[in-house]
Amino acid sequence: MRIWIDLGNSPHVPFFRALAPEFERRGHEILWTARDYAQTVELARAAGLPIEVFGSHGGKSIFRKGLKYASRVLALARWARGRGIGLLLSHNSHEPLAVARLLGIESVNLMDYEHHPANRLSFRLASRVVVPESFPDATIASLGAAHKTSKFHGIKEDVYLADFVPDPAFADELRNFGVEPDNVLVVVRPHAPEALYHRGVENELLDTMLDRFAADQNVRTVVLPRKSYQGEALRAAHPQTNIIFPDRALDGANLLAAADLVVSGGGTMNREAAALGVPTVTIFAGKEAAVDEYLIREGRMIRVETLADVEKLRLVKKSGLNLRSGSGVRDEVVRFILNES
């Protein structure tokens, strides 16, 4: 079968890259498309994925989002027609799901955040849906997808991190940015300013946290802005020399594995850090995901909501990694995607 995989956002790259060999081992061929958003294209090309790029993000404007959506649907439809595609895989990229419906292609949508507004569209467009076990049944039912949804154990990050082994050479990469092994390394990912699920939400704790981290001269804080204008604003507000804004994409898993603390206003990076057993803080200001609650109950993530919470954070070297026991999750997800018994 010819399988089409669309990469709509940066976290899709490691997730689908880990699944691809399982499909190829079964004799399937993969076609890759990507959206020019965040570092998706850069990461996909660094991973050697033969992507074709269609479309970009619409920004904050609902009107522009609609135009970008329609434009990408048309471009992908022209590309996909006549290619003999048997299955589309999407992680809530709704444009290819619309194309699959239009062209009569079977589709599987994977998702792990129940409050995303686009779920109302993507869950209905998809032929089948695959979600983690923590995803609420009531939400699935409200989206009209109870009859076509499968649940896998664990979290999606287990798919590509359950057997992760850090690259010792990554320490040299960090030295290029002024991070030595004896420094306490903090990795910070701000909120997604243009995401529908984060519209109108600003995280006031972020500036306070960055200043607190910078006050400790042994701490090196690597900040990973989501958009260039977000990075420019943060650089202007935080000129301290031990706050680092990388000028290129770094290997995400190795960066998180090297970190002593990870702080994010989003979802995937926090869950990746939690899956690796790195001390993890969520400052997400939107509606909390059930999968995050699951990780908080496991003791792998904490929530910071007040300035008093910020003061309690410990800036120390971690003792090591503590990977989740999720080695069977990848196989389970592959079986659900391919509808294998």
C-alpha positions as CSV (number, residue, x, y, z in Angstrom):
1,M,0.0,0.0,0.0
2,R,1.1,3.6,-0.6
3,I,0.8,5.6,2.6
4,W,0.7,9.4,2.7
5,I,2.1,11.0,5.9
6,D,1.6,14.7,6.4
7,L,3.8,16.7,8.8
8,G,1.9,19.8,10.0
9,N,4.0,20.7,13.0
10,S,7.5,20.1,14.5
11,P,6.5,17.2,16.9
12,H,5.1,15.2,14.0
13,V,8.6,14.6,12.7
14,P,10.0,12.3,15.4
15,F,6.6,10.6,15.8
16,F,6.1,9.6,12.2
17,R,9.9,9.0,11.6
18,A,9.7,6.3,14.3
19,L,6.6,4.7,12.7
20,A,7.8,4.8,9.1
21,P,10.3,1.8,9.4
22,E,7.4,-0.3,10.8
23,F,5.3,0.4,7.7
24,E,8.2,-0.1,5.3
25,R,9.1,-3.4,6.9
26,R,5.6,-4.6,6.0
27,G,6.2,-3.6,2.4
28,H,4.4,-0.3,2.3
29,E,5.6,2.8,0.4
30,I,5.6,6.2,2.1
31,L,4.9,9.6,0.5
32,W,5.8,12.6,2.7
33,T,4.3,16.1,2.7
34,A,4.9,18.9,5.2
35,R,3.6,22.4,6.1
36,D,6.1,25.3,6.5
37,Y,5.4,25.9,10.2
38,A,7.7,26.3,13.2
39,Q,10.8,24.1,12.5
40,T,8.9,21.3,10.7
41,V,10.6,21.5,7.4
42,E,14.1,22.0,8.9
43,L,13.7,19.0,11.2
44,A,12.2,16.8,8.5
45,R,15.0,17.5,6.1
46,A,17.6,17.0,8.9
47,A,16.0,13.6,9.4
48,G,16.4,12.8,5.8
49,L,12.7,12.6,5.0
50,P,11.9,13.3,1.3
51,I,9.2,15.8,2.0
52,E,7.2,18.0,-0.4
53,V,6.2,21.3,1.2
54,F,2.7,22.7,0.8
55,G,1.4,25.8,2.6
56,S,2.2,27.6,5.8
57,H,0.6,28.8,9.0
58,G,-2.1,31.5,8.8
59,G,-0.9,33.4,11.8
60,K,-3.2,34.9,14.4
61,S,-6.0,36.1,12.0
62,I,-8.9,33.7,11.7
63,F,-9.5,35.1,8.2
64,R,-5.9,34.3,7.1
65,K,-6.1,30.9,8.7
66,G,-9.2,30.2,6.5
67,L,-7.4,31.3,3.4
68,K,-4.3,29.3,4.2
69,Y,-6.5,26.2,4.9
70,A,-8.4,26.5,1.6
71,S,-5.2,27.1,-0.3
72,R,-3.4,24.1,1.2
73,V,-6.4,21.8,0.6
74,L,-6.4,22.7,-3.1
75,A,-2.7,22.3,-3.4
76,L,-2.6,18.9,-1.7
77,A,-5.6,17.7,-3.7
78,R,-3.8,18.5,-6.9
79,W,-0.7,16.7,-5.6
80,A,-2.5,13.6,-4.3
81,R,-4.9,12.9,-7.1
82,G,-3.9,9.9,-9.2
83,R,-1.0,8.8,-7.0
84,G,-2.7,5.6,-5.9
85,I,-2.6,6.5,-2.2
86,G,-4.3,3.8,0.0
87,L,-4.0,5.5,3.4
88,L,-3.4,9.0,4.8
89,L,-1.9,9.5,8.3
90,S,-2.3,12.8,10.1
91,H,-1.7,14.0,13.6
92,N,-4.6,16.5,13.5
93,S,-3.5,18.1,10.3
94,H,-7.0,18.8,9.0
95,E,-6.2,19.9,5.4
96,P,-5.0,16.4,4.3
97,L,-7.9,14.9,6.1
98,A,-10.2,17.0,4.0
99,V,-8.4,16.0,0.8
100,A,-8.6,12.3,1.8
101,R,-12.4,12.7,2.2
102,L,-12.7,14.5,-1.1
103,L,-10.7,11.8,-3.0
104,G,-12.1,8.8,-1.2
105,I,-8.8,7.9,0.5
106,E,-9.0,6.1,3.8
107,S,-7.5,8.2,6.6
108,V,-6.3,7.8,10.2
109,N,-6.1,10.8,12.5
110,L,-4.0,10.6,15.7
111,M,-4.5,13.2,18.5
112,D,-3.7,13.5,22.2
113,Y,-5.2,16.9,23.1
114,E,-8.9,16.8,23.7
115,H,-9.5,20.6,23.8
116,H,-8.2,21.5,20.4
117,P,-10.9,23.3,18.5
118,A,-10.0,21.6,15.2
119,N,-10.9,18.3,16.7
120,R,-14.5,19.0,15.7
121,L,-13.4,18.9,12.1
122,S,-10.6,16.4,12.0
123,F,-12.3,13.7,14.1
124,R,-15.3,13.8,11.7
125,L,-13.3,13.8,8.5
126,A,-11.1,10.9,9.5
127,S,-12.1,7.3,8.6
128,R,-10.5,6.1,11.9
129,V,-9.1,7.8,15.0
130,V,-6.3,6.7,17.3
131,V,-5.7,8.3,20.7
132,P,-3.9,7.6,24.0
133,E,-5.7,5.8,26.8
134,S,-6.1,9.0,28.8
135,F,-8.1,10.7,26.1
136,P,-11.6,11.2,27.6
137,D,-14.4,8.9,26.2
138,A,-16.9,11.7,26.6
139,T,-15.0,13.9,24.3
140,I,-14.7,11.2,21.7
141,A,-18.4,10.6,21.9
142,S,-19.2,14.3,21.6
143,L,-17.1,14.4,18.4
144,G,-19.1,11.6,16.8
145,A,-16.1,9.3,16.7
146,A,-16.9,6.6,19.4
147,H,-17.5,3.9,16.7
148,K,-14.2,4.5,14.9
149,T,-11.7,5.2,17.7
150,S,-9.0,3.0,19.1
151,K,-7.0,3.7,22.3
152,F,-3.4,2.8,22.8
153,H,-1.6,2.4,26.2
154,G,0.8,5.1,27.3
155,I,1.5,8.4,25.5
156,K,2.4,9.2,21.9
157,E,5.9,10.2,23.0
158,D,6.5,6.5,24.0
159,V,6.4,5.7,20.3
160,Y,9.8,7.3,19.6
161,L,11.4,7.7,23.1
162,A,10.8,4.3,24.8
163,D,14.1,3.0,23.5
164,F,16.0,6.3,23.3
165,V,19.8,6.3,23.9
166,P,21.4,9.8,24.2
167,D,24.2,10.6,21.8
168,P,27.3,11.4,23.9
169,A,28.6,13.6,21.1
170,F,25.7,16.1,21.7
171,A,27.8,17.5,24.6
172,D,30.1,19.1,21.9
173,E,27.0,20.7,20.3
174,L,26.0,22.2,23.6
175,R,29.6,23.6,24.1
176,N,29.1,25.5,20.9
177,F,26.4,27.5,22.7
178,G,28.4,27.9,25.9
179,V,26.9,25.1,27.9
180,E,29.4,23.0,29.9
181,P,28.7,19.6,31.5
182,D,28.8,21.1,35.0
183,N,26.3,23.8,34.2
184,V,22.6,23.3,35.2
185,L,20.8,23.2,31.8
186,V,17.2,24.5,31.6
187,V,15.3,24.2,28.4
188,V,12.3,26.6,27.9
189,R,9.6,26.5,25.3
190,P,7.2,29.4,25.3
191,H,3.5,29.1,24.6
192,A,2.2,28.9,21.0
193,P,1.0,32.4,20.4
194,E,-0.9,31.7,17.2
195,A,-2.5,28.4,18.1
196,L,-6.3,28.2,18.2
197,Y,-6.2,26.5,21.6
198,H,-4.1,29.3,23.0
199,R,-5.8,32.4,21.5
200,G,-5.7,35.3,23.9
201,V,-3.6,33.5,26.5
202,E,-0.3,35.0,27.6
203,N,1.8,33.3,30.2
204,E,3.0,36.0,32.7
205,L,5.1,33.5,34.6
206,L,7.6,33.1,31.7
207,D,9.4,36.4,32.1
208,T,9.7,35.9,35.9
209,M,11.1,32.4,35.4
210,L,13.7,33.4,32.8
211,D,15.0,36.2,35.1
212,R,15.2,33.8,38.0
213,F,17.1,31.3,36.0
214,A,19.5,33.9,34.7
215,A,20.3,35.2,38.2
216,D,22.1,31.9,38.9
217,Q,25.4,32.2,37.0
218,N,25.8,28.4,36.8
219,V,22.5,28.0,35.0
220,R,22.3,28.0,31.2
221,T,18.8,28.5,29.8
222,V,18.1,27.5,26.2
223,V,15.0,29.2,24.9
224,L,13.2,27.7,21.9
225,P,10.8,30.3,20.6
226,R,8.0,29.1,18.3
227,K,8.0,32.2,16.0
228,S,10.7,34.7,15.1
229,Y,8.8,37.6,16.4
230,Q,8.3,35.8,19.7
231,G,12.1,35.2,19.9
232,E,12.8,38.8,19.1
233,A,10.6,40.0,22.0
234,L,12.1,37.6,24.4
235,R,15.7,38.5,23.4
236,A,14.9,42.2,24.0
237,A,13.4,41.5,27.4
238,H,16.1,39.0,28.5
239,P,19.6,40.1,27.3
240,Q,21.4,38.1,30.0
241,T,24.4,36.2,28.5
242,N,23.4,32.9,30.1
243,I,20.0,32.9,28.3
244,I,20.7,31.2,24.9
245,F,18.6,31.5,21.7
246,P,19.9,28.8,19.3
247,D,20.3,30.0,15.7
248,R,19.5,26.5,14.3
249,A,17.3,23.6,15.1
250,L,18.8,21.2,17.8
251,D,18.1,17.5,18.1
252,G,15.1,17.6,20.4
253,A,15.4,14.3,22.2
254,N,19.2,14.8,22.9
255,L,18.6,18.4,24.1
256,L,15.9,17.3,26.5
257,A,17.9,14.3,27.7
258,A,20.8,16.7,28.5
259,A,18.5,19.1,30.4
260,D,18.2,19.3,34.2
261,L,14.9,21.0,34.0
262,V,12.4,21.5,31.1
263,V,9.7,24.2,31.2
264,S,7.1,24.6,28.5
265,G,3.9,26.5,27.8
266,G,2.9,23.8,25.3
267,G,2.4,20.1,25.3
268,T,4.7,17.8,23.3
269,M,8.1,19.0,24.7
270,N,6.9,18.6,28.2
271,R,5.6,15.1,27.5
272,E,8.9,14.2,25.8
273,A,10.8,15.4,28.9
274,A,8.4,13.5,31.2
275,A,8.8,10.4,29.1
276,L,12.6,10.6,29.5
277,G,12.3,11.2,33.2
278,V,13.7,14.7,33.1
279,P,12.2,17.1,35.8
280,T,9.4,18.8,33.9
281,V,7.3,21.9,34.5
282,T,4.1,22.9,32.6
283,I,3.1,26.5,32.5
284,F,0.5,25.8,29.9
285,A,-2.3,28.4,30.4
286,G,-5.0,26.8,28.3
287,K,-7.3,23.9,29.2
288,E,-5.3,21.2,30.7
289,A,-4.9,18.0,28.7
290,A,-5.9,14.7,30.2
291,V,-2.6,13.2,29.2
292,D,-0.8,15.9,31.2
293,E,-2.9,15.1,34.2
294,Y,-1.9,11.4,33.7
295,L,1.8,12.4,33.8
296,I,1.3,14.6,36.8
297,R,-0.3,11.7,38.7
298,E,2.7,9.6,37.7
299,G,5.0,12.2,39.3
300,R,6.7,13.0,36.0
301,M,5.4,16.5,35.6
302,I,4.5,19.4,37.9
303,R,2.3,22.4,37.2
304,V,3.5,25.9,38.0
305,E,0.8,28.6,38.3
306,T,2.0,31.2,40.8
307,L,5.1,33.2,41.5
308,A,5.4,31.2,44.8
309,D,5.6,28.0,42.6
310,V,8.4,29.6,40.6
311,E,10.5,30.2,43.8
312,K,10.1,26.6,44.8
313,L,11.8,25.3,41.6
314,R,15.2,23.6,42.3
315,L,18.0,24.4,39.9
316,V,20.2,21.4,40.4
317,K,21.8,18.7,38.2
318,K,19.5,15.8,37.7
319,S,20.7,12.3,38.7
320,G,20.0,10.6,35.3
321,L,17.2,9.6,32.9
322,N,14.2,7.5,33.9
323,L,12.5,6.3,30.7
324,R,8.9,5.2,30.9
325,S,8.3,1.5,30.3
326,G,6.5,2.0,27.0
327,S,8.4,-0.2,24.6
328,G,5.3,-1.9,23.3
329,V,3.4,1.3,22.4
330,R,4.9,1.7,18.9
331,D,3.8,-1.7,17.9
332,E,0.3,-1.1,19.3
333,V,-0.1,2.2,17.4
334,V,1.1,0.6,14.2
335,R,-1.5,-2.2,14.5
336,F,-4.3,0.3,15.1
337,I,-3.2,2.5,12.1
338,L,-3.0,-0.5,9.8
339,N,-6.2,-2.0,11.3
340,E,-4.4,-5.3,12.1
341,S,-6.0,-7.7,14.4
